[in-house]
Amino acid sequence: MTRSELITRLAAHSHFAQLTAKDDELTVKAILEGMSEALVSGGRIEIHGFGSFALNDSAPRNGRNPMTGETVPVPAKRVPHFTPGKELRERVEPSR
């Protein structure tokens, strides 16, 4: 789902009929911006029934250039990571 599809779905939801398309766009933008800011500041995002977002740290290491085989240093980095919640996992793959 893209950001524009998310905005369209929010606009189609009957509880938000009084909002304009611009309001829906600003709402989605504000939510995503807030989530980004939380991760940038080192925080964690937990959405009950959906999952959590956190940062994983990867240590510096030596990698290889696949074309030349030359060893190149790969610096440490912080990468966003999503862990689905139990409800989402069960909805995606129900018990058999």
C-alpha positions, 0 to 999 in steps of 0.5 A: 500500500502506498501513501496515496492509497492510505489517504484514499482509504482514510477518506473512504472511511465513514467515520471521517466523512467530514474531513476533506481530502487535504485533511486526510493527507495532512493526517497521514503525513503527521502520523508518519512524520511523528513515527519518523521523528520517534525513530530518529531520536532513538525511540521505539514505536509500539502499536497494539495489535499491529506491531512495533518499530525499533532500531537495530544497530549493526557493528562495523565490518569488512565487506567485499566488492563483488566485482573486484573481490577487494575488501572494503570497510562497512561502517556501523549503522542503525537500521529500522526494524519492524516486528509484527504483533501477535494479532497481525501475525494471526490475521496474516497466517491464521491457524490451520 
